[in-house]
């Protein structure tokens, strides 16, 4: 596991290399009252799910409707 420290408005990029677009950009939007709000930017071909929904989908359960 890679562990990084980021402050509010700082980002991490996943994938992409010289001359290529990153697969995913994660930005810390806000840190407040023990919670962190993250923003995800990804191409339309990259699916982004909350972990608990992804696990349920892997177990064959349908994902709940709405944003995931």
Phi and psi restraints in degrees (range 20) as a CNS / XPLOR table:
assign (resid 1 and name C) (resid 2 and name N)
       (resid 2 and name CA) (resid 2 and name C) 1.0 -91.2 20.0 2
assign (resid 2 and name N) (resid 2 and name CA)
       (resid 2 and name C) (resid 3 and name N) 1.0 127.4 20.0 2
assign (resid 2 and name C) (resid 3 and name N)
       (resid 3 and name CA) (resid 3 and name C) 1.0 -115.7 20.0 2
assign (resid 3 and name N) (resid 3 and name CA)
       (resid 3 and name C) (resid 4 and name N) 1.0 124.9 20.0 2
assign (resid 3 and name C) (resid 4 and name N)
       (resid 4 and name CA) (resid 4 and name C) 1.0 -124.3 20.0 2
assign (resid 4 and name N) (resid 4 and name CA)
       (resid 4 and name C) (resid 5 and name N) 1.0 151.4 20.0 2
assign (resid 4 and name C) (resid 5 and name N)
       (resid 5 and name CA) (resid 5 and name C) 1.0 -109.3 20.0 2
assign (resid 5 and name N) (resid 5 and name CA)
       (resid 5 and name C) (resid 6 and name N) 1.0 128.4 20.0 2
assign (resid 5 and name C) (resid 6 and name N)
       (resid 6 and name CA) (resid 6 and name C) 1.0 -132.9 20.0 2
assign (resid 6 and name N) (resid 6 and name CA)
       (resid 6 and name C) (resid 7 and name N) 1.0 146.8 20.0 2
assign (resid 6 and name C) (resid 7 and name N)
       (resid 7 and name CA) (resid 7 and name C) 1.0 -96.8 20.0 2
assign (resid 7 and name N) (resid 7 and name CA)
       (resid 7 and name C) (resid 8 and name N) 1.0 170.3 20.0 2
assign (resid 7 and name C) (resid 8 and name N)
       (resid 8 and name CA) (resid 8 and name C) 1.0 -55.6 20.0 2
assign (resid 8 and name N) (resid 8 and name CA)
       (resid 8 and name C) (resid 9 and name N) 1.0 136.1 20.0 2
assign (resid 8 and name C) (resid 9 and name N)
       (resid 9 and name CA) (resid 9 and name C) 1.0 75.3 20.0 2
assign (resid 9 and name N) (resid 9 and name CA)
       (resid 9 and name C) (resid 10 and name N) 1.0 7.1 20.0 2
assign (resid 9 and name C) (resid 10 and name N)
       (resid 10 and name CA) (resid 10 and name C) 1.0 -95.9 20.0 2
assign (resid 10 and name N) (resid 10 and name CA)
       (resid 10 and name C) (resid 11 and name N) 1.0 154.0 20.0 2
assign (resid 10 and name C) (resid 11 and name N)
       (resid 11 and name CA) (resid 11 and name C) 1.0 -127.0 20.0 2
assign (resid 11 and name N) (resid 11 and name CA)
       (resid 11 and name C) (resid 12 and name N) 1.0 165.2 20.0 2
assign (resid 11 and name C) (resid 12 and name N)
       (resid 12 and name CA) (resid 12 and name C) 1.0 -130.9 20.0 2
assign (resid 12 and name N) (resid 12 and name CA)
       (resid 12 and name C) (resid 13 and name N) 1.0 140.1 20.0 2
assign (resid 12 and name C) (resid 13 and name N)
       (resid 13 and name CA) (resid 13 and name C) 1.0 -113.0 20.0 2
assign (resid 13 and name N) (resid 13 and name CA)
       (resid 13 and name C) (resid 14 and name N) 1.0 135.6 20.0 2
assign (resid 13 and name C) (resid 14 and name N)
       (resid 14 and name CA) (resid 14 and name C) 1.0 -113.0 20.0 2
assign (resid 14 and name N) (resid 14 and name CA)
       (resid 14 and name C) (resid 15 and name N) 1.0 130.5 20.0 2
assign (resid 14 and name C) (resid 15 and name N)
       (resid 15 and name CA) (resid 15 and name C) 1.0 76.4 20.0 2
assign (resid 15 and name N) (resid 15 and name CA)
       (resid 15 and name C) (resid 16 and name N) 1.0 -176.4 20.0 2
assign (resid 15 and name C) (resid 16 and name N)
       (resid 16 and name CA) (resid 16 and name C) 1.0 76.7 20.0 2
assign (resid 16 and name N) (resid 16 and name CA)
       (resid 16 and name C) (resid 17 and name N) 1.0 145.8 20.0 2
assign (resid 16 and name C) (resid 17 and name N)
       (resid 17 and name CA) (resid 17 and name C) 1.0 -144.3 20.0 2
assign (resid 17 and name N) (resid 17 and name CA)
       (resid 17 and name C) (resid 18 and name N) 1.0 -169.8 20.0 2
assign (resid 17 and name C) (resid 18 and name N)
       (resid 18 and name CA) (resid 18 and name C) 1.0 -50.2 20.0 2
assign (resid 18 and name N) (resid 18 and name CA)
       (resid 18 and name C) (resid 19 and name N) 1.0 120.8 20.0 2
assign (resid 18 and name C) (resid 19 and name N)
       (resid 19 and name CA) (resid 19 and name C) 1.0 80.2 20.0 2
assign (resid 19 and name N) (resid 19 and name CA)
       (resid 19 and name C) (resid 20 and name N) 1.0 3.1 20.0 2
assign (resid 19 and name C) (resid 20 and name N)
       (resid 20 and name CA) (resid 20 and name C) 1.0 -119.5 20.0 2
assign (resid 20 and name N) (resid 20 and name CA)
       (resid 20 and name C) (resid 21 and name N) 1.0 148.2 20.0 2
assign (resid 20 and name C) (resid 21 and name N)
       (resid 21 and name CA) (resid 21 and name C) 1.0 -71.4 20.0 2
assign (resid 21 and name N) (resid 21 and name CA)
       (resid 21 and name C) (resid 22 and name N) 1.0 144.6 20.0 2
assign (resid 21 and name C) (resid 22 and name N)
       (resid 22 and name CA) (resid 22 and name C) 1.0 -68.5 20.0 2
assign (resid 22 and name N) (resid 22 and name CA)
       (resid 22 and name C) (resid 23 and name N) 1.0 150.9 20.0 2
assign (resid 22 and name C) (resid 23 and name N)
       (resid 23 and name CA) (resid 23 and name C) 1.0 -75.5 20.0 2
assign (resid 23 and name N) (resid 23 and name CA)
       (resid 23 and name C) (resid 24 and name N) 1.0 -34.7 20.0 2
assign (resid 23 and name C) (resid 24 and name N)
       (resid 24 and name CA) (resid 24 and name C) 1.0 -152.3 20.0 2
assign (resid 24 and name N) (resid 24 and name CA)
       (resid 24 and name C) (resid 25 and name N) 1.0 135.1 20.0 2
assign (resid 24 and name C) (resid 25 and name N)
       (resid 25 and name CA) (resid 25 and name C) 1.0 -120.2 20.0 2
assign (resid 25 and name N) (resid 25 and name CA)
       (resid 25 and name C) (resid 26 and name N) 1.0 125.2 20.0 2
assign (resid 25 and name C) (resid 26 and name N)
       (resid 26 and name CA) (resid 26 and name C) 1.0 -114.9 20.0 2
assign (resid 26 and name N) (resid 26 and name CA)
       (resid 26 and name C) (resid 27 and name N) 1.0 124.8 20.0 2
assign (resid 26 and name C) (resid 27 and name N)
       (resid 27 and name CA) (resid 27 and name C) 1.0 -120.3 20.0 2
assign (resid 27 and name N) (resid 27 and name CA)
       (resid 27 and name C) (resid 28 and name N) 1.0 134.2 20.0 2
assign (resid 27 and name C) (resid 28 and name N)
       (resid 28 and name CA) (resid 28 and name C) 1.0 -76.4 20.0 2
assign (resid 28 and name N) (resid 28 and name CA)
       (resid 28 and name C) (resid 29 and name N) 1.0 114.6 20.0 2
assign (resid 28 and name C) (resid 29 and name N)
       (resid 29 and name CA) (resid 29 and name C) 1.0 -88.5 20.0 2
assign (resid 29 and name N) (resid 29 and name CA)
       (resid 29 and name C) (resid 30 and name N) 1.0 -39.5 20.0 2
assign (resid 29 and name C) (resid 30 and name N)
       (resid 30 and name CA) (resid 30 and name C) 1.0 -159.5 20.0 2
assign (resid 30 and name N) (resid 30 and name CA)
       (resid 30 and name C) (resid 31 and name N) 1.0 144.1 20.0 2
assign (resid 30 and name C) (resid 31 and name N)
       (resid 31 and name CA) (resid 31 and name C) 1.0 -126.4 20.0 2
assign (resid 31 and name N) (resid 31 and name CA)
       (resid 31 and name C) (resid 32 and name N) 1.0 116.3 20.0 2
assign (resid 31 and name C) (resid 32 and name N)
       (resid 32 and name CA) (resid 32 and name C) 1.0 -154.9 20.0 2
assign (resid 32 and name N) (resid 32 and name CA)
       (resid 32 and name C) (resid 33 and name N) 1.0 134.1 20.0 2
assign (resid 32 and name C) (resid 33 and name N)
       (resid 33 and name CA) (resid 33 and name C) 1.0 51.8 20.0 2
assign (resid 33 and name N) (resid 33 and name CA)
       (resid 33 and name C) (resid 34 and name N) 1.0 42.6 20.0 2
assign (resid 33 and name C) (resid 34 and name N)
       (resid 34 and name CA) (resid 34 and name C) 1.0 77.3 20.0 2
assign (resid 34 and name N) (resid 34 and name CA)
       (resid 34 and name C) (resid 35 and name N) 1.0 9.3 20.0 2
assign (resid 34 and name C) (resid 35 and name N)
       (resid 35 and name CA) (resid 35 and name C) 1.0 -121.6 20.0 2
assign (resid 35 and name N) (resid 35 and name CA)
       (resid 35 and name C) (resid 36 and name N) 1.0 149.1 20.0 2
assign (resid 35 and name C) (resid 36 and name N)
       (resid 36 and name CA) (resid 36 and name C) 1.0 -119.0 20.0 2
assign (resid 36 and name N) (resid 36 and name CA)
       (resid 36 and name C) (resid 37 and name N) 1.0 128.7 20.0 2
assign (resid 36 and name C) (resid 37 and name N)
       (resid 37 and name CA) (resid 37 and name C) 1.0 -99.8 20.0 2
assign (resid 37 and name N) (resid 37 and name CA)
       (resid 37 and name C) (resid 38 and name N) 1.0 126.5 20.0 2
assign (resid 37 and name C) (resid 38 and name N)
       (resid 38 and name CA) (resid 38 and name C) 1.0 -113.6 20.0 2
assign (resid 38 and name N) (resid 38 and name CA)
       (resid 38 and name C) (resid 39 and name N) 1.0 144.1 20.0 2
assign (resid 38 and name C) (resid 39 and name N)
       (resid 39 and name CA) (resid 39 and name C) 1.0 -112.2 20.0 2
assign (resid 39 and name N) (resid 39 and name CA)
       (resid 39 and name C) (resid 40 and name N) 1.0 136.6 20.0 2
assign (resid 39 and name C) (resid 40 and name N)
       (resid 40 and name CA) (resid 40 and name C) 1.0 -117.2 20.0 2
assign (resid 40 and name N) (resid 40 and name CA)
       (resid 40 and name C) (resid 41 and name N) 1.0 129.1 20.0 2
assign (resid 40 and name C) (resid 41 and name N)
       (resid 41 and name CA) (resid 41 and name C) 1.0 -119.5 20.0 2
assign (resid 41 and name N) (resid 41 and name CA)
       (resid 41 and name C) (resid 42 and name N) 1.0 122.4 20.0 2
assign (resid 41 and name C) (resid 42 and name N)
       (resid 42 and name CA) (resid 42 and name C) 1.0 -148.0 20.0 2
assign (resid 42 and name N) (resid 42 and name CA)
       (resid 42 and name C) (resid 43 and name N) 1.0 156.3 20.0 2
assign (resid 42 and name C) (resid 43 and name N)
       (resid 43 and name CA) (resid 43 and name C) 1.0 -64.8 20.0 2
assign (resid 43 and name N) (resid 43 and name CA)
       (resid 43 and name C) (resid 44 and name N) 1.0 160.8 20.0 2
assign (resid 43 and name C) (resid 44 and name N)
       (resid 44 and name CA) (resid 44 and name C) 1.0 -60.8 20.0 2
assign (resid 44 and name N) (resid 44 and name CA)
       (resid 44 and name C) (resid 45 and name N) 1.0 -24.7 20.0 2
assign (resid 44 and name C) (resid 45 and name N)
       (resid 45 and name CA) (resid 45 and name C) 1.0 -79.3 20.0 2
assign (resid 45 and name N) (resid 45 and name CA)
       (resid 45 and name C) (resid 46 and name N) 1.0 -9.5 20.0 2
assign (resid 45 and name C) (resid 46 and name N)
       (resid 46 and name CA) (resid 46 and name C) 1.0 -98.9 20.0 2
assign (resid 46 and name N) (resid 46 and name CA)
       (resid 46 and name C) (resid 47 and name N) 1.0 117.4 20.0 2
assign (resid 46 and name C) (resid 47 and name N)
       (resid 47 and name CA) (resid 47 and name C) 1.0 -85.2 20.0 2
assign (resid 47 and name N) (resid 47 and name CA)
       (resid 47 and name C) (resid 48 and name N) 1.0 134.9 20.0 2
assign (resid 47 and name C) (resid 48 and name N)
       (resid 48 and name CA) (resid 48 and name C) 1.0 -123.4 20.0 2
assign (resid 48 and name N) (resid 48 and name CA)
       (resid 48 and name C) (resid 49 and name N) 1.0 123.3 20.0 2
assign (resid 48 and name C) (resid 49 and name N)
       (resid 49 and name CA) (resid 49 and name C) 1.0 -130.0 20.0 2
assign (resid 49 and name N) (resid 49 and name CA)
       (resid 49 and name C) (resid 50 and name N) 1.0 153.0 20.0 2
assign (resid 49 and name C) (resid 50 and name N)
       (resid 50 and name CA) (resid 50 and name C) 1.0 -66.7 20.0 2
assign (resid 50 and name N) (resid 50 and name CA)
       (resid 50 and name C) (resid 51 and name N) 1.0 147.4 20.0 2
assign (resid 50 and name C) (resid 51 and name N)
       (resid 51 and name CA) (resid 51 and name C) 1.0 -55.0 20.0 2
assign (resid 51 and name N) (resid 51 and name CA)
       (resid 51 and name C) (resid 52 and name N) 1.0 -46.9 20.0 2
assign (resid 51 and name C) (resid 52 and name N)
       (resid 52 and name CA) (resid 52 and name C) 1.0 -63.5 20.0 2
assign (resid 52 and name N) (resid 52 and name CA)
       (resid 52 and name C) (resid 53 and name N) 1.0 -31.6 20.0 2
assign (resid 52 and name C) (resid 53 and name N)
       (resid 53 and name CA) (resid 53 and name C) 1.0 -73.2 20.0 2
assign (resid 53 and name N) (resid 53 and name CA)
       (resid 53 and name C) (resid 54 and name N) 1.0 -39.1 20.0 2
assign (resid 53 and name C) (resid 54 and name N)
       (resid 54 and name CA) (resid 54 and name C) 1.0 -61.1 20.0 2
assign (resid 54 and name N) (resid 54 and name CA)
       (resid 54 and name C) (resid 55 and name N) 1.0 -42.3 20.0 2
assign (resid 54 and name C) (resid 55 and name N)
       (resid 55 and name CA) (resid 55 and name C) 1.0 -62.2 20.0 2
assign (resid 55 and name N) (resid 55 and name CA)
       (resid 55 and name C) (resid 56 and name N) 1.0 -45.2 20.0 2
assign (resid 55 and name C) (resid 56 and name N)
       (resid 56 and name CA) (resid 56 and name C) 1.0 -61.3 20.0 2
assign (resid 56 and name N) (resid 56 and name CA)
       (resid 56 and name C) (resid 57 and name N) 1.0 -40.3 20.0 2
assign (resid 56 and name C) (resid 57 and name N)
       (resid 57 and name CA) (resid 57 and name C) 1.0 -64.9 20.0 2
assign (resid 57 and name N) (resid 57 and name CA)
       (resid 57 and name C) (resid 58 and name N) 1.0 -37.3 20.0 2
assign (resid 57 and name C) (resid 58 and name N)
       (resid 58 and name CA) (resid 58 and name C) 1.0 -66.2 20.0 2
assign (resid 58 and name N) (resid 58 and name CA)
       (resid 58 and name C) (resid 59 and name N) 1.0 -27.8 20.0 2
assign (resid 58 and name C) (resid 59 and name N)
       (resid 59 and name CA) (resid 59 and name C) 1.0 -85.4 20.0 2
assign (resid 59 and name N) (resid 59 and name CA)
       (resid 59 and name C) (resid 60 and name N) 1.0 2.6 20.0 2
assign (resid 59 and name C) (resid 60 and name N)
       (resid 60 and name CA) (resid 60 and name C) 1.0 91.1 20.0 2
assign (resid 60 and name N) (resid 60 and name CA)
       (resid 60 and name C) (resid 61 and name N) 1.0 2.2 20.0 2
assign (resid 60 and name C) (resid 61 and name N)
       (resid 61 and name CA) (resid 61 and name C) 1.0 -83.1 20.0 2
assign (resid 61 and name N) (resid 61 and name CA)
       (resid 61 and name C) (resid 62 and name N) 1.0 141.6 20.0 2
assign (resid 61 and name C) (resid 62 and name N)
       (resid 62 and name CA) (resid 62 and name C) 1.0 -67.5 20.0 2
assign (resid 62 and name N) (resid 62 and name CA)
       (resid 62 and name C) (resid 63 and name N) 1.0 146.5 20.0 2
assign (resid 62 and name C) (resid 63 and name N)
       (resid 63 and name CA) (resid 63 and name C) 1.0 -73.6 20.0 2
assign (resid 63 and name N) (resid 63 and name CA)
       (resid 63 and name C) (resid 64 and name N) 1.0 147.4 20.0 2
assign (resid 63 and name C) (resid 64 and name N)
       (resid 64 and name CA) (resid 64 and name C) 1.0 -65.7 20.0 2
assign (resid 64 and name N) (resid 64 and name CA)
       (resid 64 and name C) (resid 65 and name N) 1.0 145.6 20.0 2
assign (resid 64 and name C) (resid 65 and name N)
       (resid 65 and name CA) (resid 65 and name C) 1.0 -66.4 20.0 2
assign (resid 65 and name N) (resid 65 and name CA)
       (resid 65 and name C) (resid 66 and name N) 1.0 155.3 20.0 2
assign (resid 65 and name C) (resid 66 and name N)
       (resid 66 and name CA) (resid 66 and name C) 1.0 103.5 20.0 2
assign (resid 66 and name N) (resid 66 and name CA)
       (resid 66 and name C) (resid 67 and name N) 1.0 -177.1 20.0 2
assign (resid 66 and name C) (resid 67 and name N)
       (resid 67 and name CA) (resid 67 and name C) 1.0 -60.3 20.0 2
assign (resid 67 and name N) (resid 67 and name CA)
       (resid 67 and name C) (resid 68 and name N) 1.0 140.7 20.0 2
